[in-house]
Amino acid sequence: MRKILILIGTSTFVYLSAAATISGVFKYQNTPMAAAVSPTNGFAVARAADLLIKQNIEQKKQDEKSPLVIAKNRQEIQQLAINAYYKEPLSEAAIRNIALTQYGPKSLDKARIMMRHGLKFSKRDYSSNLWLLRDDALAQNVGATLLGFDRAMRTNNAASDLLLPGLIQAVQQDVSIKPLVKLLNDNPEWEVNFWAAGLANPQSLVNLSKIRLAQSTIGKKMSAAENEDLDQNLIQLLINNQKFDDAFALFDKKNGVVAQNKNKLEQVVNADFTMTPKLKPFDWNLFSNTGQEVFIDGPAGKLNIDIFGFTNGLFAQQLVRIPTGKYLFSTNMEQQGAAKHYAKLQCAEPKLTALPAIEFAMPSGKKQSEFSNISPCRYFWLKLRADLPNGASSQASINQISIRRQSGS
């Protein structure tokens, strides 16, 4: 555990080091000029100090790598902060700027204490929250660091660009999963941006799926369609990155009762074609083109294939999980026309694609075939294809395609 915590502190600090400096803290600080001309208002005087700090940064008078104010006008800024505090003791900005100006690099611990004291009056001061992130990251306090991310992004929407890379970096460590689940269960405003940034990072995909599995409340900031799109995209990206087990676990959690009929014997999802396909490719992908129309009639429980030109290709496909064991492949279909329909099982795991495919004829009526999987491959593409001579046409309705486990793991 200690080693993992060190990794958290290191990875987040890469991103937080810039944020915890004066430059990062004041990057998104709103410091209007009007603040400097209201000397009787403590909050306005505090903002005047903010303005001077920001001007120092813009005019290159402040070392951007320093976590404290070290510019030549430091005493002027400090006096403004003290005056602001006397006028308004509850001003978090005043307390924060005293902390930034009163202590030197060797007294950062005192600055931290004052920063945390100020947050007791206002938890929404973006600059204080951002500065304290560094402290929590260096202390390897994962829960506090992630809470700091949450507070900073809640107080300043523009901070996402600065903070999300560090948050996504932290996702890669297993120790982050539980506190992130807790944060996401509260449906924070930054949730949508978090998932978008996470999906763009291949190293985070597995833990993102674990977070998604563990969430008790799912994406209230997103519509049902957006949540389904998120799960669909995450499943597809996991498959693209050969994380089949993680993709299947997420699919099974989201669609488990329909997917596996509770008893886990049926390996084909939506085998009776009564449901609209969801979370592909573990459910049916259908392929229509200028020569064929393919669609599911859910109420009738049929997969319809209308072919009106030359075809020699794929019309439906599904990724199925077939562990080692014996299975019964069965079909039930009706057909008019000269097309020959057949199914093919082909290993989907890249290192095992050279394994020979298993092919099944699909004549009109009912058909059953026994087969065994004795290979190390567990994930197969179930491909449904049709051959039809040029100029001919064909219509078919498939009532069921089943792969049912007879024995095995």
SVG drawing of the C-alpha trace seen along z (x, -y; Angstrom):
<svg xmlns="http://www.w3.org/2000/svg" viewBox="-45 -54 59 86">
<polyline fill="none" stroke="black" stroke-width="0.4" points="0.0,0.0 2.8,-2.4 4.3,-2.0 1.0,-2.7 0.5,-5.9 4.0,-7.1 3.0,-6.6 -0.2,-8.7 1.8,-11.5 4.3,-11.5 1.9,-11.2 -0.4,-13.9 2.4,-16.2 3.6,-16.3 0.4,-18.1 -0.1,-19.9 3.3,-21.4 2.4,-24.1 -1.1,-24.6 0.4,-25.0 2.7,-27.8 1.5,-31.4 1.2,-31.3 -1.1,-28.4 -3.1,-29.6 -4.0,-32.9 -4.3,-31.7 -8.1,-31.7 -8.5,-34.2 -11.0,-36.9 -9.5,-40.2 -11.5,-43.2 -9.8,-46.6 -12.8,-48.0 -11.6,-46.2 -8.7,-48.6 -10.9,-51.7 -13.0,-50.5 -10.7,-50.8 -13.5,-50.7 -14.6,-47.2 -12.5,-44.4 -13.4,-42.0 -12.5,-44.6 -9.1,-45.3 -8.4,-41.6 -9.2,-41.5 -6.8,-44.5 -4.0,-42.3 -5.0,-39.6 -4.8,-42.1 -1.2,-43.0 -0.2,-39.4 -1.7,-38.7 0.0,-41.8 3.3,-40.6 2.9,-37.3 1.8,-38.9 4.7,-41.4 7.2,-38.6 8.0,-40.2 7.1,-37.0 9.0,-33.7 6.3,-31.4 7.9,-28.3 7.5,-29.6 4.5,-28.6 4.7,-31.9 4.8,-35.6 8.4,-36.7 8.1,-39.7 9.7,-43.0 6.2,-44.5 5.6,-41.6 5.3,-43.9 2.7,-46.1 0.6,-43.0 1.0,-41.8 -0.2,-45.1 -3.2,-45.1 -4.0,-41.6 -3.7,-42.5 -5.8,-45.6 -8.4,-43.5 -8.4,-41.0 -8.9,-43.8 -11.8,-45.1 -13.3,-41.7 -11.9,-38.8 -14.1,-36.3 -12.4,-37.1 -10.8,-33.9 -8.8,-35.9 -7.3,-38.1 -6.3,-35.1 -4.9,-33.3 -2.8,-36.3 -1.4,-36.7 -0.3,-33.1 1.3,-33.7 3.2,-36.8 4.0,-36.4 6.1,-33.2 9.2,-32.2 10.0,-28.9 11.2,-27.3 7.8,-28.0 5.4,-26.4 3.9,-24.4 2.7,-27.7 1.3,-28.9 -0.6,-25.6 -2.1,-26.0 -3.3,-29.5 -4.7,-28.3 -6.7,-25.6 -7.9,-28.0 -9.2,-30.3 -11.2,-27.6 -13.2,-27.2 -14.9,-30.5 -15.3,-29.8 -14.7,-26.4 -15.2,-27.9 -12.1,-29.9 -10.6,-28.4 -7.0,-29.7 -6.8,-28.3 -8.2,-24.9 -5.8,-24.7 -2.7,-25.7 -3.6,-23.0 -3.8,-20.3 0.0,-20.3 0.1,-19.7 -2.2,-16.7 -0.5,-15.2 3.0,-15.5 1.6,-14.0 0.3,-11.1 -3.2,-11.5 -5.2,-10.1 -8.6,-10.8 -7.8,-14.4 -6.1,-15.0 -9.2,-13.8 -11.5,-15.9 -9.2,-18.8 -9.7,-18.2 -13.4,-18.1 -13.5,-21.4 -11.3,-23.2 -13.3,-22.2 -16.6,-22.9 -15.5,-26.4 -14.1,-27.3 -15.4,-25.6 -12.4,-26.8 -10.1,-24.9 -10.9,-21.6 -8.3,-22.2 -5.6,-22.5 -6.8,-19.8 -8.3,-17.0 -5.0,-15.6 -3.8,-15.0 -7.1,-13.5 -7.0,-11.1 -3.4,-10.2 -4.5,-9.3 -7.3,-7.1 -4.6,-4.7 -3.8,-3.7 -6.2,-1.2 -6.1,-3.1 -8.0,-6.0 -11.0,-3.9 -12.9,-3.9 -12.6,-7.7 -13.4,-8.5 -16.6,-6.4 -17.6,-8.3 -17.1,-11.6 -18.9,-10.5 -21.9,-9.2 -22.5,-12.8 -22.8,-13.6 -20.4,-16.6 -20.6,-19.3 -17.3,-18.1 -18.5,-14.5 -19.1,-14.8 -15.7,-16.3 -14.1,-13.6 -15.5,-10.8 -14.6,-12.5 -11.0,-13.0 -10.8,-9.5 -12.0,-7.8 -9.2,-9.6 -6.6,-8.0 -6.1,-4.2 -4.1,-3.6 -7.2,-4.7 -9.8,-2.5 -9.7,0.6 -10.0,-1.4 -12.7,-3.6 -14.7,-0.4 -14.2,0.6 -15.4,-2.9 -18.4,-2.6 -19.2,0.9 -19.0,-0.4 -21.1,-3.5 -24.4,-3.4 -25.8,-6.4 -25.2,-6.7 -24.6,-10.0 -27.4,-12.2 -25.8,-15.1 -26.2,-13.1 -29.4,-11.8 -30.2,-8.1 -29.0,-8.2 -25.7,-9.9 -25.1,-7.3 -25.8,-4.5 -23.4,-6.2 -20.7,-6.4 -21.0,-2.7 -21.1,-1.8 -18.0,-3.9 -16.1,-2.5 -17.0,1.1 -15.8,0.6 -12.6,-1.1 -11.8,1.7 -12.3,4.3 -10.2,2.2 -7.4,2.4 -7.9,6.1 -9.4,5.8 -12.1,8.3 -12.8,9.5 -13.2,5.9 -15.5,5.0 -17.6,8.1 -17.8,7.4 -19.2,3.9 -21.6,5.2 -22.8,8.0 -23.4,5.6 -25.4,3.2 -27.3,5.8 -26.8,9.0 -30.3,10.3 -31.2,10.0 -27.7,11.0 -27.3,14.3 -30.8,15.4 -29.5,15.6 -28.4,19.3 -25.4,18.4 -25.9,21.3 -26.9,19.2 -23.9,17.5 -25.6,15.5 -27.1,12.2 -30.6,11.4 -30.7,14.9 -34.4,14.7 -34.3,11.2 -36.9,9.7 -34.8,6.7 -33.4,3.7 -29.6,4.3 -27.7,2.3 -24.1,2.2 -22.6,3.6 -20.7,5.7 -21.9,8.0 -25.3,7.5 -26.1,7.6 -24.4,5.4 -26.5,5.3 -25.2,4.4 -27.4,3.0 -26.2,1.7 -27.4,1.1 -27.8,4.8 -29.4,5.9 -31.6,4.6 -31.2,6.1 -33.4,5.3 -34.8,6.8 -38.6,7.0 -38.7,7.1 -42.4,7.8 -42.3,10.7 -38.9,12.0 -37.3,12.1 -34.1,11.0 -35.2,10.1 -32.8,10.2 -33.9,8.9 -31.4,9.4 -32.1,7.7 -28.8,7.9 -25.5,9.8 -24.1,10.3 -21.4,12.5 -21.1,11.0 -21.7,10.2 -25.2,9.2 -25.0,9.5 -22.2,10.0 -21.8,10.4 -18.9,10.8 -19.6,13.9 -17.8,15.3 -17.3,19.1 -15.1,20.6 -13.6,24.1 -16.4,26.7 -19.0,28.4 -21.8,26.5 -25.0,26.9 -25.4,24.4 -29.0,24.2 -30.9,22.1 -34.5,21.7 -35.2,19.7 -37.5,19.3 -36.3,18.5 -37.5,17.7 -35.0,17.5 -31.6,18.9 -29.4,17.4 -27.2,19.7 -26.9,18.6 -24.3,19.7 -22.6,18.8 -19.0,18.7 -17.2,18.5 -13.8,16.9 -11.5,16.1 -11.4,12.4 -8.3,12.4 -5.4,10.9 -2.8,13.4 -5.1,16.3 -6.6,15.2 -4.8,18.0 -7.0,20.6 -9.3,22.2 -12.9,20.9 -15.9,23.1 -18.6,22.9 -22.3,23.9 -24.8,24.2 -28.1,22.4 -30.8,24.1 -34.5,23.2 -36.1,24.8 -34.5,25.9 -30.9,27.0 -28.6,28.2 -24.9,28.9 -22.7,29.8 -19.2,28.5 -16.4,28.1 -14.0,25.3 -10.7,26.8 -8.6,23.8 -7.3,21.1 -9.5,18.5 -12.6,17.4 -13.9,14.5 -15.2,15.2 -16.9,13.2 -20.2,14.9 -20.6,13.8 -23.8,14.4 -23.3,14.4 -25.2,14.9 -24.2,16.0 -26.5,15.1 -26.0,15.4 -25.8,12.1 -29.3,10.8 -31.2,13.0 -33.2,12.0 -33.9,13.6 -35.9,13.1 -35.2,14.7 -36.4,14.5 -34.3,15.9 -36.3,16.7 -33.4,17.9 -29.6,18.3 -28.4,20.1 -25.1,21.3 -25.9,23.1 -23.3,24.6 -23.6,28.3 -20.6,28.8 -17.4,27.0 -16.2,24.0"/>
</svg>
